[in-house]
């Protein structure tokens, strides 16, 4: 019989090679190769069933206790799913998951909260501070993943929270906690535990200074859902964004406000961004943008000031500064408003980053308002994309944006002509425009 070739495995990265070498050819680590376990495991028939016989995941979903979070992950937690939550230190990851764990436990499901960063006493103190009952919630200060999974099986947990994946380890893996191998193997073990036991698993992941979840990118490929916590510096508002979701839409947003009693849901996020000054000022306009699956009304501010010295400055917060420079050229060429001798500043109130092009038209109107020192009507909203030839192009979900503006009490809207709905929106005067010059005229025209 032919002799089986030996196989060597790197204990750091898990890479395989047919001959021993002093350095791992995959990861570059020295003296990390060791013989793989001899023998071949017998093949085991995988459980299979027809797709039409499998129950839909919506039938088994359970609520996290937060309507906003349920909407972001597709309608609630799916048994057997694995969710990875990342965010900056102190942003509220542990607070949110402890609130979720307490709410699920209060609904009669067994929950295990495993913390590798806090003692049980510290977790209990935080729960009392947040006013959480904690009935049915089991907390453990443990970093041994085998012990954590054993506790979850013993308690017949339906939800397992691991805070955080960088602190846990498998004793069988010869690597330190937080290392590449430990992160990959621990996450894979959690995924296997979730799928075989129909247990929902929520994992906290640390982030790097670049804002990505620390560790190999395979972590995000292994899990079912990836959520990121975002917040503007100094703001009490938090945004949870879904960047991957096998059971729902991606790029959905959930809004929370941090308080003494933990994270509170913000059901009307437009109210966050519409806290305008009591007196209207030139350069301020309300934009109807769309982030995730919902329309949002945000205030866009522009300031035009005569250049004092050197090269004119172009500074934008929450907007693409290169696109702003392009819009200034359009404003000069097609509206006769030259800003080449002015400093230009643009800002989105509330710290929101706008990635779509619907802010083009409101930005031009706000710049013209600041340059002319003329106040825009407080009941005016706008949205639309602007082309290099001065045309105003339509954007997606125009009617939905208009209805959101009408719901928030606005009475006039300047929009692309192709976004004007066939049926009028009650209580909202819609002014469709096709060119930049028409848009400026329509924005400064009095209602009526």
C-alpha positions as CSV (number, residue, x, y, z in Angstrom):
1,X,0.0,0.0,0.0
2,X,1.3,3.5,-0.7
3,X,2.7,5.3,2.3
4,X,0.7,8.3,3.4
5,X,2.5,11.6,3.1
6,X,3.0,13.4,6.5
7,X,1.3,16.7,7.0
8,X,2.5,19.6,9.0
9,X,0.3,22.3,10.4
10,X,1.3,25.8,11.6
11,X,0.1,26.4,15.2
12,X,-0.2,30.2,14.6
13,X,-2.1,30.5,11.3
14,X,-3.3,26.9,10.8
15,X,-1.6,26.7,7.3
16,X,-0.7,23.2,6.0
17,X,2.4,22.0,4.2
18,X,3.7,18.6,3.1
19,X,7.2,19.0,4.5
20,X,8.7,20.5,7.6
21,X,10.3,23.9,7.3
22,X,11.9,26.2,9.8
23,X,9.5,29.0,8.8
24,X,5.8,28.8,8.0
25,X,5.4,29.5,4.3
26,X,1.9,31.0,4.9
27,X,2.4,33.2,8.0
28,X,6.1,33.6,8.2
29,X,6.4,32.5,11.8
30,X,9.5,30.6,12.8
31,X,9.5,27.1,14.4
32,X,5.7,26.9,14.3
33,X,5.2,23.8,12.2
34,X,4.2,20.5,13.9
35,X,3.0,17.2,12.6
36,X,-0.7,16.9,12.1
37,X,-2.7,14.3,13.9
38,X,-2.3,11.0,12.1
39,X,-5.2,9.1,10.8
40,X,-8.2,10.2,8.8
41,X,-11.6,10.9,10.4
42,X,-14.4,8.8,8.9
43,X,-16.9,10.7,6.8
44,X,-20.1,11.5,8.6
45,X,-23.3,12.0,6.6
46,X,-24.5,15.5,7.1
47,X,-28.1,16.1,8.1
48,X,-30.1,17.1,5.0
49,X,-33.6,18.0,4.2
50,X,-35.6,19.5,1.4
51,X,-35.6,23.3,1.4
52,X,-39.4,23.5,1.3
53,X,-39.6,21.4,4.5
54,X,-37.3,23.7,6.5
55,X,-39.1,26.2,8.7
56,X,-38.7,29.9,7.7
57,X,-36.3,31.8,10.0
58,X,-39.0,34.4,10.7
59,X,-41.1,31.8,12.5
60,X,-38.5,31.3,15.1
61,X,-37.1,34.8,15.6
62,X,-37.3,36.3,19.1
63,X,-37.1,40.0,20.1
64,X,-34.0,41.6,21.5
65,X,-36.2,43.9,23.6
66,X,-35.2,46.9,21.3
67,X,-37.5,47.6,18.3
68,X,-34.7,49.6,16.6
69,X,-32.2,46.7,17.0
70,X,-34.7,44.1,15.9
71,X,-35.3,46.1,12.7
72,X,-31.6,46.4,11.9
73,X,-31.0,42.6,12.2
74,X,-34.0,41.8,10.1
75,X,-36.9,41.4,12.6
76,X,-35.3,39.8,15.7
77,X,-32.6,37.2,16.6
78,X,-32.6,33.9,14.6
79,X,-31.8,30.8,16.7
80,X,-28.5,29.3,15.5
81,X,-27.2,32.7,14.2
82,X,-24.0,34.4,15.2
83,X,-23.8,38.2,15.6
84,X,-20.6,40.2,15.8
85,X,-20.8,43.7,17.3
86,X,-17.8,46.1,17.0
87,X,-17.2,49.6,18.1
88,X,-14.8,52.0,19.8
89,X,-14.0,51.5,23.5
90,X,-16.6,53.0,25.9
91,X,-19.2,53.5,23.1
92,X,-21.8,51.2,24.8
93,X,-21.3,47.7,23.3
94,X,-21.4,45.9,26.7
95,X,-24.2,48.1,27.9
96,X,-26.4,47.3,24.8
97,X,-25.7,43.5,25.0
98,X,-26.4,43.4,28.7
99,X,-29.7,45.1,28.1
100,X,-30.5,42.6,25.3
101,X,-29.5,39.7,27.6
102,X,-31.8,40.9,30.4
103,X,-34.7,41.5,28.0
104,X,-34.4,38.0,26.5
105,X,-34.1,36.4,29.9
106,X,-37.2,38.2,31.1
107,X,-39.0,36.6,28.2
108,X,-38.4,33.2,29.6
109,X,-35.4,32.1,27.6
110,X,-32.2,31.0,29.2
111,X,-29.3,33.4,28.7
112,X,-25.6,33.1,29.6
113,X,-23.5,36.3,29.7
114,X,-19.8,35.4,29.6
115,X,-17.4,38.3,30.3
116,X,-13.7,38.0,30.0
117,X,-13.1,41.7,31.0
118,X,-15.3,42.1,34.1
119,X,-16.0,40.1,37.2
120,X,-19.5,38.8,38.0
121,X,-19.8,41.5,40.7
122,X,-19.0,44.2,38.2
123,X,-21.5,42.9,35.7
124,X,-24.1,42.8,38.5
125,X,-23.3,46.4,39.6
126,X,-23.8,47.6,36.0
127,X,-27.1,45.7,35.7
128,X,-28.4,47.4,38.9
129,X,-27.3,50.8,37.7
130,X,-29.2,50.2,34.5
131,X,-32.3,49.0,36.4
132,X,-32.2,45.5,34.9
133,X,-33.9,42.8,36.9
134,X,-31.6,40.0,35.6
135,X,-34.1,37.2,36.4
136,X,-33.0,34.1,34.4
137,X,-29.8,35.7,33.4
138,X,-26.6,33.8,34.3
139,X,-23.3,35.7,34.3
140,X,-19.8,34.1,34.3
141,X,-16.4,35.7,34.4
142,X,-14.6,33.1,32.3
143,X,-12.1,33.1,29.4
144,X,-12.0,29.4,28.8
145,X,-14.3,28.8,25.8
146,X,-14.8,25.1,26.6
147,X,-16.1,26.1,30.0
148,X,-18.3,28.8,28.6
149,X,-19.9,26.4,26.1
150,X,-20.3,23.7,28.8
151,X,-22.1,26.2,31.0
152,X,-24.4,27.2,28.1
153,X,-25.3,23.6,27.5
154,X,-25.9,22.9,31.2
155,X,-28.2,25.9,31.5
156,X,-29.9,25.1,28.1
157,X,-29.3,28.7,27.0
158,X,-31.1,30.1,24.0
159,X,-28.8,33.1,23.9
160,X,-25.1,33.2,24.6
161,X,-23.2,36.6,24.9
162,X,-19.4,36.6,24.7
163,X,-17.7,39.8,25.8
164,X,-15.3,39.9,24.1
165,X,-13.9,37.4,21.5
166,X,-10.4,38.8,22.1
167,X,-10.3,37.6,25.7
168,X,-11.5,34.0,25.3
169,X,-9.2,31.0,24.3
170,X,-9.3,27.3,23.6
171,X,-6.8,25.4,25.7
172,X,-6.2,23.0,22.8
173,X,-4.8,25.9,20.7
174,X,-1.2,26.8,21.5
175,X,-1.6,30.6,21.1
176,X,-2.3,33.5,23.3
177,X,-5.8,35.1,23.6
178,X,-6.4,37.7,20.9
179,X,-4.0,36.0,18.5
180,X,-4.9,35.2,14.9
181,X,-5.2,31.5,15.5
182,X,-7.2,31.9,18.8
183,X,-9.6,34.4,17.2
184,X,-10.3,32.2,14.2
185,X,-10.6,28.9,16.1
186,X,-12.8,30.4,18.9
187,X,-15.1,32.0,16.4
188,X,-15.4,28.8,14.4
189,X,-16.2,26.9,17.6
190,X,-18.9,29.4,18.5
191,X,-20.4,29.1,15.0
192,X,-20.4,25.3,15.3
193,X,-22.0,25.5,18.7
194,X,-24.7,27.9,17.5
195,X,-25.6,25.9,14.4
196,X,-25.7,22.5,16.1
197,X,-27.7,23.6,19.1
198,X,-29.9,26.3,17.6
199,X,-28.5,28.8,20.1
200,X,-28.2,32.5,19.2
201,X,-24.7,33.9,19.9
202,X,-23.8,37.5,20.2
203,X,-20.0,38.4,20.2
204,X,-18.3,41.7,21.1
205,X,-15.3,42.5,19.0
206,X,-12.6,45.1,19.7
207,X,-11.7,47.5,16.8
208,X,-8.4,48.8,15.6
209,X,-7.5,52.4,15.3
210,X,-8.7,52.3,11.7
211,X,-12.2,51.3,13.0
212,X,-12.2,47.7,11.7
213,X,-12.8,44.7,13.9
214,X,-9.4,43.5,15.3
215,X,-8.2,40.1,14.1
216,X,-8.3,38.3,10.7
217,X,-11.0,39.3,8.3
218,X,-12.2,35.7,8.4
219,X,-14.1,36.6,11.6
220,X,-16.6,38.6,9.6
221,X,-16.9,35.9,7.0
222,X,-17.7,33.2,9.6
223,X,-20.5,35.1,11.4
224,X,-24.0,35.7,10.1
225,X,-24.4,39.4,11.1
226,X,-21.9,42.2,11.6
227,X,-22.9,45.4,13.4
228,X,-20.8,48.5,14.0
229,X,-21.4,51.0,16.8
230,X,-20.8,54.6,15.6
231,X,-20.8,57.9,17.4
232,X,-19.7,61.5,16.9
233,X,-17.1,62.6,19.4
234,X,-18.8,64.1,22.5
235,X,-22.3,63.2,21.3
236,X,-24.7,61.1,23.4
237,X,-26.3,59.6,20.3
238,X,-25.2,56.2,19.0
239,X,-25.8,54.6,15.6
240,X,-25.8,50.9,15.0
241,X,-25.1,50.0,11.4
242,X,-25.4,46.5,9.8
243,X,-22.6,45.9,7.3
244,X,-23.5,42.2,6.8
245,X,-26.7,40.4,7.5
246,X,-27.7,36.9,6.2
247,X,-31.2,37.3,7.5
248,X,-32.0,40.9,6.5
249,X,-31.0,44.0,4.6
250,X,-27.5,45.5,5.1
251,X,-26.8,49.2,5.8
252,X,-29.8,49.4,8.1
253,X,-29.5,51.9,10.9
254,X,-30.6,51.9,14.6
255,X,-30.5,55.1,16.6
256,X,-29.9,55.2,20.4
257,X,-29.3,57.8,23.0
258,X,-27.0,57.1,26.0
259,X,-28.5,58.0,29.3
260,X,-28.1,57.1,33.0
261,X,-30.4,54.2,32.5
262,X,-28.4,52.8,29.5
263,X,-29.2,53.1,25.8
264,X,-32.6,54.4,24.9
265,X,-34.2,53.9,21.5
266,X,-34.7,57.0,19.3
267,X,-37.9,56.3,17.4
268,X,-37.8,59.5,15.4
269,X,-34.1,60.0,14.4
270,X,-35.0,63.1,12.3
271,X,-35.6,65.0,15.5
272,X,-31.9,64.5,16.5
273,X,-30.7,66.3,13.4
274,X,-33.4,69.0,13.3
275,X,-32.6,70.8,16.5
276,X,-32.2,74.1,14.7
277,X,-31.3,77.5,16.2
278,X,-34.4,79.5,17.4
279,X,-33.6,82.2,14.8
280,X,-33.1,81.3,11.2
281,X,-29.7,82.2,9.7
282,X,-28.3,82.4,6.2
283,X,-26.7,79.2,4.9
284,X,-29.0,76.8,6.7
285,X,-31.3,74.3,4.9
286,X,-32.9,71.0,5.6
287,X,-31.9,68.0,3.4
288,X,-33.9,64.8,3.0
289,X,-31.3,62.1,2.8
290,X,-31.6,58.3,2.9
291,X,-29.3,56.2,5.1
292,X,-30.0,52.5,5.3
293,X,-33.7,51.8,4.7
294,X,-35.2,55.0,6.0
295,X,-35.4,58.7,5.0
296,X,-33.8,61.2,7.4
297,X,-34.1,64.9,7.6
298,X,-30.9,66.6,8.5
299,X,-29.7,70.2,8.6
300,X,-27.0,71.2,6.2
301,X,-25.1,74.4,7.0
302,X,-22.8,76.4,4.6
303,X,-20.6,79.4,5.3
304,X,-19.0,81.6,2.7
305,X,-16.4,84.0,3.9
306,X,-14.1,86.3,1.9
307,X,-10.6,84.8,1.7
308,X,-8.1,86.6,3.9
309,X,-4.9,85.3,2.5
310,X,-3.4,82.5,0.5
311,X,-5.4,79.8,-1.3
312,X,-9.2,79.7,-0.7
313,X,-10.1,76.9,1.7
314,X,-12.7,74.1,1.0
315,X,-13.7,72.3,4.2
316,X,-16.5,69.8,4.6
317,X,-17.7,67.8,7.6
318,X,-19.9,64.8,6.7
319,X,-19.7,65.5,3.0
320,X,-17.2,64.7,0.2
321,X,-14.9,67.7,-0.1
322,X,-13.9,66.8,-3.6
323,X,-17.6,66.8,-4.7
324,X,-18.1,70.1,-2.9
325,X,-15.3,71.6,-5.0
326,X,-17.0,70.3,-8.2
327,X,-20.3,71.8,-7.1
328,X,-18.6,75.2,-6.6
329,X,-17.5,75.1,-10.3
330,X,-21.1,74.2,-11.3
331,X,-22.4,77.1,-9.3
332,X,-19.9,79.5,-10.9
333,X,-20.5,78.3,-14.5
334,X,-24.2,77.8,-14.5
335,X,-25.6,80.1,-11.9
336,X,-23.2,83.1,-12.1
337,X,-22.1,82.8,-8.5
338,X,-18.3,82.7,-8.3
339,X,-16.7,81.7,-5.0
340,X,-13.1,81.6,-6.2
341,X,-12.1,84.4,-3.8
342,X,-14.0,83.0,-0.8
343,X,-13.4,80.4,1.8
344,X,-16.2,77.7,1.8
345,X,-17.2,75.6,4.8
346,X,-20.0,73.0,4.8
347,X,-21.2,70.9,7.7
348,X,-23.9,68.2,8.4
349,X,-25.4,68.8,11.8
350,X,-25.3,65.8,14.1
351,X,-22.2,64.2,12.8
352,X,-23.9,62.1,10.2
353,X,-21.8,61.1,7.1
354,X,-23.8,61.4,3.9
355,X,-22.6,59.1,1.1
356,X,-25.3,59.6,-1.5
357,X,-25.5,62.5,-4.0
358,X,-28.9,63.9,-2.8
359,X,-27.1,66.6,-0.9
360,X,-25.8,68.3,-4.1
361,X,-28.9,70.6,-4.6
362,X,-29.3,71.6,-0.9
363,X,-25.6,72.4,-0.7
364,X,-25.8,74.8,-3.7
365,X,-28.9,76.5,-2.2
366,X,-27.2,76.9,1.2
367,X,-24.0,78.3,-0.4
368,X,-26.1,80.8,-2.4
369,X,-28.0,81.8,0.8
370,X,-24.7,82.4,2.7
371,X,-23.2,84.4,-0.1
372,X,-26.2,86.6,-0.5
373,X,-26.8,86.8,3.2
374,X,-30.4,85.9,2.6
375,X,-32.3,83.6,5.0
376,X,-34.2,80.6,3.5
377,X,-37.7,79.8,4.7
378,X,-37.7,77.5,7.7
379,X,-40.3,75.3,6.1
380,X,-38.2,74.5,3.1
381,X,-36.6,71.1,2.3
382,X,-34.6,70.1,-0.7
383,X,-32.8,67.1,-2.3
384,X,-31.4,66.3,-5.7
385,X,-28.2,65.4,-7.6
386,X,-26.5,68.0,-9.8
387,X,-24.6,67.3,-13.0
388,X,-21.6,69.1,-14.4
389,X,-23.7,70.6,-17.1
390,X,-25.9,72.3,-14.5
391,X,-28.8,69.9,-14.8
392,X,-30.7,68.6,-11.7
393,X,-31.0,64.8,-11.7
394,X,-33.5,62.7,-9.8
395,X,-32.6,60.5,-6.9
396,X,-34.1,57.2,-5.7
397,X,-37.1,57.0,-3.4
398,X,-38.2,60.6,-4.1
399,X,-41.9,60.2,-3.1
400,X,-40.8,58.5,0.2
401,X,-38.6,61.4,1.0
402,X,-41.4,63.9,0.3
403,X,-43.8,62.1,2.5
404,X,-41.3,62.1,5.4
405,X,-40.8,65.8,4.9
406,X,-44.6,66.4,5.0
407,X,-44.8,64.2,8.1
408,X,-42.2,66.4,9.9
409,X,-44.2,69.5,9.2
410,X,-42.4,71.0,6.2
411,X,-44.5,72.9,3.6
412,X,-42.2,73.6,0.6
413,X,-39.8,71.2,-1.3
414,X,-37.4,72.0,-4.1
415,X,-36.7,68.7,-5.9
416,X,-35.7,67.5,-9.4
417,X,-38.5,67.7,-11.9
418,X,-38.5,63.9,-12.4
419,X,-39.0,63.4,-8.7
420,X,-42.3,65.3,-8.6
421,X,-45.0,62.7,-7.9
422,X,-48.0,62.3,-10.1
423,X,-50.4,62.7,-7.1
424,X,-49.8,65.8,-5.0
425,X,-48.7,65.4,-1.4
426,X,-51.2,67.0,0.9
427,X,-49.9,70.1,2.6
428,X,-46.6,70.1,0.7
429,X,-45.9,72.5,-2.2
430,X,-43.5,70.7,-4.5
431,X,-41.3,72.8,-6.8
432,X,-39.8,70.7,-9.6
433,X,-36.6,72.1,-11.2
434,X,-34.4,71.0,-14.1
435,X,-31.5,73.4,-13.9
436,X,-29.4,74.9,-11.1
437,X,-30.5,78.5,-12.0
438,X,-34.2,77.4,-11.7
439,X,-33.5,75.7,-8.3
440,X,-32.0,78.9,-6.8
441,X,-35.0,80.9,-8.0
442,X,-37.5,78.4,-6.6
443,X,-35.7,78.2,-3.2
444,X,-35.8,81.9,-2.6
445,X,-39.3,82.4,-3.9
446,X,-41.9,83.0,-1.1
447,X,-44.4,80.3,-0.4
448,X,-47.8,80.5,-2.1
